[in-house]
Amino acid sequence: MDENIDDYIKKQKSPQKEIYQIIRNIILKTYPDIKEEMKYGVPYYGNKYYIVALKTHVNLGFSIKGLTTEEIGLFEGTGKTTRHIKIKSQENIDEEKIKKLLKMVKIKD
């Protein structure tokens, strides 16, 4: 695990800090060898996913390169290269949905 990311997490307020930890653990459990690094001021995972803690929620972002229009529709946002899902509380974390999205994006490498 990257120490810079640990520092980033420590600086977050609750509940974003706890949400972030859960999402990070899902990513690392799904892909134990994924490269974890700070990029553009936020934690990135294998150049495919990012997590950013915002004022009222956490965004789990995904590269949409190679995805179909239907697959891109599973995400929020209007970015040309990345889209995201918003997570507002620990109770809103659907681990199975997140794993499916992680795998869908990874397969489209």
VEXLO-522684 format. One record per residue (C-alpha): x, y, z. Coordinates in steps of 0.05 Angstrom, whole numbers, plus 5000, padded with zeros to 4 digits. Layout:
<atoms>
XYZ;...
</atoms>
This chain:
<atoms>
500050005000;502350704983;504151155043;501851775005;495051464999;494951295073;496452025087;490852245039;485851795075;487952045144;486452755124;479252595104;473352725150;468052215170;464251895137;468551985074;474651685109;470951035126;467550995057;474351095025;477450525065;471950045047;472450204973;480050154974;479549475007;474649234954;479449444899;485549134933;481748494948;479348444876;486148604847;491548474900;497248654853;494349304826;498849904825;496550424876;499251134867;497551864875;495852184808;492552854794;492152954870;487852334883;489251594892;489351194827;489250444818;492450144756;490650754714;483550474712;480250714776;480751304824;477551484890;476352204911;473252434976;468853034966;464953465015;458553045018;460652374986;466051964954;466851854879;469451194853;471851364784;472950894725;476450944658;471150874604;476150714548;473450154506;466650124540;460150094500;455050654505;450750184547;456450044595;458150784601;450850904620;452150514685;456251114710;454851834728;458252444699;459752704629;467252594624;470152364558;475351894590;472651754660;465951694695;464251544767;459251284817;457551684880;457551364948;454351785003;454651305062;457450635083;450450345077;450450545003;456450114987;454349534943;460549104942;457948634888;456149204842;462949534852;466548874837;462448784773;464249484750;471549394768;471848744728;467949044669;472849614662;479049174673;476748684619;476249254568;483849384574;
</atoms>
